Amino acid sequence: MITDDTLREGLQAPGMSFTTDEKLSLARIIGSYGIKSALVSYPIAHSSEVDITEKIVSDKIFKEVFALGRAIKSDVDAIDATGANIALHLPFRLENIEKVTEAVKYASTKGKMVEVSVVDVMKNTPEQIIKIAKMIEEAGADIIQLPDTTGIGTPKKIGRLFSMARSAIKCEIDAHCHNDNGLSVANAIAALENGADRIDTTVYGIGERNGITDVAPINRALELNGVNTGLNTDSMRRAYESVLELIISKAGPEFFMDNAPIYGRNIYTNTAGTHVAYSDVFTGKEMSFNVYAGKSMISTLLASNKIIIGDNSLSLLLKEVKDRAVSTGKCVTPKEIIKMAGEFSA
């Protein structure tokens, strides 16, 4: 199954931010070309993420709607309250698998589909990944996602991992391939050929850093191999036209050069606050600020400009940044944040 992550990963594309109306419009356009399963939000990030998830669920735009959170009980509750299926990601430094499995067991009691992402699979051996995946499956996961989080995988390595995973676990397996080195489509094909049931995609392949697997080429690759994906390519074209308009209006035409594999500056730019918090995993120093920003991002920016504010002020500043990004549909610039911080420290 080709799944869609445009609504969530799109907000992680550097320079991109969506209003709630834009996100809902995108959901309907993507649903119109036949996508059945979509990961649409990160509810703990902002109230707007809760609102859009509830709307997408109630309007039945997709057969399966997932929302993402950390593998902790409070995030499970936040996702469950929206009506969406539950997608969880492991910490980027896995130090306590018992807490993770407890959260997965808890999620499995909610009567929803549960997907769990074993992040950064290329930084561990296949044997280590399979061991963790089996524990998560036993805890009650319906789908296990194996993401090449930093885009360093190759088709040979991805193929071997998914072949081993398919032999070891019975639940569905999802592939999430980042495009830092331009291999996301090739890696996705390797995953599918070696047992993956699902592949995450976005329109134009947009997403964190320079994005993930592009839906159009992976759909064409499957069709060329005689697979009927059920997606309507005419409607898909309209989705590309709509997303193109959004990209140009928000990030400008230079986005496409910035987003290029290997040489594009977006490879070194993080949008998700959870990524910036793990600076030893995600080494890029550039940041893009929208509703997915985190305290670590704001404090890093302020520290680099020799600005110090209290923790309470930092929380208020972060909320203001998120609110502004959602209301305007544009990223908040570092210059704007520094000015806003000055008002808190005055």
C-alpha distance (Angstrom), angle and dihedral (degrees) to the residues before:
residue distance angle dihedral
M1 . . .
I2 3.80 . .
T3 3.79 107.5 .
D4 3.80 128.3 -168.6
D5 3.80 129.8 -125.7
T6 3.82 98.9 165.2
L7 3.80 95.1 115.5
R8 3.81 93.8 53.6
E9 3.82 103.5 27.4
G10 3.82 89.7 40.6
L11 3.78 88.4 64.6
Q12 3.79 87.9 53.4
A13 3.80 93.2 55.8
P14 3.83 107.1 109.0
G15 3.80 111.6 -101.0
M16 3.80 94.2 15.9
S17 3.79 129.5 118.2
F18 3.80 129.4 157.4
T19 3.77 133.6 -153.6
T20 3.79 116.1 -133.5
D21 3.82 90.6 -104.9
E22 3.81 91.5 51.6
K23 3.77 91.0 50.2
L24 3.80 92.5 49.7
S25 3.80 91.2 48.3
L26 3.81 90.0 50.8
A27 3.79 90.9 50.0
R28 3.81 91.4 54.7
I29 3.80 93.0 46.7
I30 3.80 92.2 49.3
G31 3.78 91.8 45.6
S32 3.81 90.0 51.7
Y33 3.80 93.8 67.3
G34 3.77 93.8 55.1
I35 3.81 108.4 -90.6
K36 3.80 107.0 156.6
S37 3.83 101.3 -176.1
A38 3.80 126.6 42.7
L39 3.79 137.3 172.4
V40 3.78 101.3 -145.9
S41 3.79 112.7 171.7
Y42 3.79 154.9 -5.3
P43 3.83 101.9 -120.9
I44 3.81 98.5 -168.6
A45 3.82 89.6 60.1
H46 3.82 96.7 71.4
S47 3.80 143.7 -23.1
S48 3.82 89.5 -106.3
E49 3.80 88.7 63.5
V50 3.81 88.9 55.3
D51 3.80 91.8 47.7
I52 3.81 95.4 50.1
T53 3.80 92.6 46.3
E54 3.78 92.1 51.9
K55 3.81 90.3 48.7
I56 3.81 94.3 49.3
V57 3.81 90.3 47.7
S58 3.81 94.6 47.4
D59 3.83 92.9 46.2
K60 3.84 90.3 50.5
I61 3.80 92.0 -135.5
F62 3.80 91.5 157.1
K63 3.79 130.8 28.3
E64 3.82 89.1 -131.0
V65 3.81 121.6 31.4
F66 3.79 118.9 -173.7
A67 3.79 130.7 -174.0
L68 3.79 123.3 -163.8
G69 3.79 133.6 -129.1
R70 3.76 143.7 145.4
A71 3.80 120.5 -74.6
I72 3.81 93.4 -98.1
K73 3.80 130.1 108.8
S74 3.81 96.7 -115.2
D75 3.81 91.0 56.6
V76 3.80 90.3 47.4
D77 3.81 89.1 54.8
A78 3.80 92.2 47.5
I79 3.81 92.2 52.0
D80 3.81 93.6 43.0
A81 3.80 90.9 53.6
T82 3.83 90.7 60.7
G83 3.80 92.4 58.3
A84 3.81 92.5 -117.9
N85 3.76 128.0 127.6
I86 3.79 114.0 -98.5
A87 3.81 123.3 -102.6
L88 3.79 117.0 178.7
H89 3.78 132.5 -176.2
L90 3.78 127.2 -152.4
P91 3.80 120.9 -124.5
F92 3.79 113.5 -87.1
R93 3.79 86.6 -121.7
L94 3.78 106.0 43.7
E95 3.78 106.5 -151.3
N96 3.80 102.7 149.5
I97 3.80 116.7 33.8
E98 3.80 90.4 172.8
K99 3.81 92.0 66.7
V100 3.78 89.7 48.3
T101 3.80 93.9 51.7
E102 3.81 90.1 46.9
A103 3.81 89.1 55.7
V104 3.81 91.6 47.8
K105 3.80 91.3 49.7
Y106 3.79 88.7 50.1
A107 3.82 91.6 49.2
S108 3.80 90.5 50.8
T109 3.83 89.7 61.6
K110 3.82 91.8 62.4
G111 3.79 96.3 78.3
K112 3.80 92.7 -120.2
M113 3.78 133.7 112.8
V114 3.81 109.8 -89.7
E115 3.80 122.7 -150.5
V116 3.80 120.6 -177.4
S117 3.79 124.9 -165.4
V118 3.80 117.7 -145.2
V119 3.79 93.8 -155.8
D120 3.78 128.0 -141.0
V121 3.81 98.0 10.5
M122 3.81 95.0 176.9
K123 3.81 91.7 61.8
N124 3.82 91.0 64.6
T125 3.80 134.3 50.0
P126 3.82 118.0 -94.9
E127 3.79 88.1 -115.5
Q128 3.82 91.3 56.8
I129 3.80 91.8 47.4
I130 3.81 92.9 49.1
K131 3.79 91.2 49.5
I132 3.80 91.1 54.2
A133 3.81 92.4 42.8
K134 3.81 91.8 54.0
M135 3.81 91.3 51.0
I136 3.80 90.4 50.5
E137 3.80 91.9 47.6
E138 3.80 90.3 51.3
A139 3.82 89.1 50.4
G140 3.80 89.8 60.7
A141 3.81 109.7 -88.4
D142 3.81 115.8 155.2
I143 3.80 94.6 -165.1
I144 3.79 129.4 26.3
Q145 3.77 116.8 -158.1
L146 3.80 118.4 -153.0
P147 3.81 105.7 -164.7
D148 3.78 127.6 -171.3
T149 3.80 86.4 -143.1
T150 3.81 98.1 -177.8
G151 3.80 97.8 34.2
I152 3.80 97.9 -118.5
G153 3.79 97.1 124.5
T154 3.79 125.5 110.9
P155 3.82 127.7 -153.1
K156 3.81 91.3 -105.0
K157 3.81 93.5 51.7
I158 3.80 94.2 41.7
G159 3.80 91.5 47.1
R160 3.80 92.1 52.0
L161 3.81 92.9 48.1
F162 3.81 94.1 49.9
S163 3.79 92.5 44.6
M164 3.81 89.9 54.0
A165 3.80 91.7 44.6
R166 3.80 92.6 50.1
S167 3.80 89.9 53.4
A168 3.79 93.4 47.7
I169 3.82 106.5 42.0
K170 3.80 133.6 44.5
C171 3.80 102.6 -157.5
E172 3.80 123.4 88.4
I173 3.80 117.5 -74.7
D174 3.80 123.5 -144.7
A175 3.82 125.9 -160.9
H176 3.80 120.5 -148.2
C177 3.80 110.3 -177.5
H178 3.81 123.7 -173.0
N179 3.78 120.4 -148.9
D180 3.82 104.7 -140.5
N181 3.81 90.4 125.8
G182 3.80 97.7 30.9
L183 3.81 94.8 -105.5
S184 3.80 102.6 108.5
V185 3.81 96.1 108.1
A186 3.83 93.2 44.1
N187 3.80 90.4 46.9
A188 3.80 91.5 48.3
I189 3.79 90.6 52.6
A190 3.81 90.2 49.1
A191 3.81 89.6 50.9
L192 3.81 92.2 50.2
E193 3.80 92.3 47.1
N194 3.80 89.7 52.7
G195 3.77 101.7 48.7
A196 3.82 110.7 -69.5
D197 3.80 113.0 146.2
R198 3.80 96.2 -166.1
I199 3.78 137.3 29.3
D200 3.81 123.9 -161.1
T201 3.80 116.0 -133.4
T202 3.79 141.4 169.3
V203 3.80 134.6 -161.1
Y204 3.82 107.0 -90.3
G205 3.81 85.8 1.5
I206 3.82 89.6 -90.2
G207 3.78 119.5 168.5
E208 3.80 146.6 104.2
R209 3.81 110.4 -7.6
N210 3.83 103.3 -15.9
G211 3.79 95.1 -18.7
I212 3.79 143.7 -117.2
T213 3.80 138.1 -80.9
D214 3.80 114.3 -27.9
V215 3.81 111.8 -126.2
A216 3.82 97.8 -141.8
P217 3.83 99.4 57.0
I218 3.81 94.4 41.2
N219 3.80 89.3 49.6
R220 3.81 90.5 50.0
A221 3.81 92.2 46.6
L222 3.80 90.5 54.4
E223 3.80 92.1 46.9
L224 3.83 90.8 51.0
N225 3.79 87.1 55.2
G226 3.80 92.0 53.2
V227 3.81 97.5 -100.4
N228 3.80 116.5 139.8
T229 3.80 104.0 -145.7
G230 3.80 93.9 -178.8
L231 3.80 92.1 -130.0
N232 3.81 120.5 137.1
T233 3.79 107.9 -130.2
D234 3.82 94.3 -163.6
S235 3.79 90.5 57.3
M236 3.80 88.9 43.0
R237 3.80 89.4 57.7
R238 3.80 89.4 56.7
A239 3.81 88.7 52.7
Y240 3.81 89.9 53.8
E241 3.80 90.4 49.6
S242 3.81 91.3 51.2
V243 3.80 94.3 46.7
L244 3.80 90.3 46.7
E245 3.81 89.7 56.6
L246 3.80 90.4 50.4
I247 3.81 93.4 48.1
I248 3.82 93.1 49.5
S249 3.81 93.1 46.2
K250 3.78 94.8 47.7
A251 3.81 107.5 30.2
G252 3.81 103.6 13.3
P253 3.81 129.0 -127.4
E254 3.82 90.0 -66.9
F255 3.81 86.4 73.9
F256 3.79 89.9 85.0
M257 3.80 93.9 56.7
D258 3.79 91.0 42.7
N259 3.80 88.5 50.1
A260 3.81 96.0 52.4
P261 3.82 117.6 122.5
I262 3.82 119.4 -103.0
Y263 3.83 97.1 0.2
G264 3.81 104.4 38.5
R265 3.79 117.2 109.1
N266 3.82 91.1 -133.5
I267 3.81 88.8 73.9
Y268 3.80 86.6 71.6
T269 3.82 95.6 43.5
N270 3.81 123.9 91.3
T271 3.79 124.9 -163.8
A272 3.80 103.3 173.2
G273 3.79 113.8 85.0
T274 3.80 89.6 -145.9
H275 3.80 88.8 60.8
V276 3.79 96.0 49.7
A277 3.80 89.2 50.3
Y278 3.83 88.2 63.0
S279 3.80 97.7 55.3
D280 3.81 92.0 162.2
V281 3.82 89.7 60.5
F282 3.81 99.7 37.5
T283 3.79 104.1 40.0
G284 3.81 99.5 178.2
K285 3.80 111.8 116.7
E286 3.81 99.9 -157.6
M287 3.83 119.6 93.4
S288 3.80 136.1 -163.4
F289 3.81 116.4 -156.4
N290 3.79 123.6 -143.4
V291 3.83 138.0 118.4
Y292 3.82 90.6 -48.4
A293 3.81 93.6 58.7
G294 3.79 118.4 122.4
K295 3.78 138.8 -156.0
S296 3.79 91.7 -99.8
M297 3.80 90.2 58.3
I298 3.78 94.6 50.0
S299 3.81 94.1 44.0
T300 3.83 91.1 48.3
L301 3.79 90.9 52.4
L302 3.81 92.8 46.7
A303 3.81 93.4 46.5
S304 3.80 90.9 52.5
N305 3.80 87.3 56.0
K306 3.83 93.5 44.8
I307 3.82 92.6 -112.9
I308 3.79 119.3 143.7
I309 3.82 124.4 -170.3
G310 3.79 131.7 165.9
D311 3.79 123.4 -95.7
N312 3.80 93.3 -106.8
S313 3.80 90.9 51.2
L314 3.80 89.3 47.1
S315 3.81 90.2 55.3
L316 3.80 91.4 49.0
L317 3.79 91.3 47.3
L318 3.80 91.4 50.8
K319 3.81 90.7 51.2
E320 3.80 90.7 50.3
V321 3.80 90.9 50.7
K322 3.80 91.6 50.6
D323 3.82 93.4 45.2
R324 3.79 91.6 50.4
A325 3.81 93.2 48.3
V326 3.82 91.9 52.0
S327 3.81 96.3 43.6
T328 3.82 95.2 46.9
G329 3.80 99.2 32.8
K330 3.79 88.7 -133.6
C331 3.78 134.2 105.3
V332 3.80 116.9 -103.3
T333 3.78 111.1 -117.7
P334 3.82 123.9 -129.9
K335 3.81 88.3 -117.0
E336 3.82 90.5 56.0
I337 3.80 91.8 47.9
I338 3.80 92.5 50.3
K339 3.79 89.4 51.4
M340 3.80 91.1 48.5
A341 3.81 90.3 49.0
G342 3.78 89.9 53.3
E343 3.77 89.4 60.3
F344 3.81 90.2 53.8
S345 3.79 93.7 48.0
A346 3.79 95.6 42.9
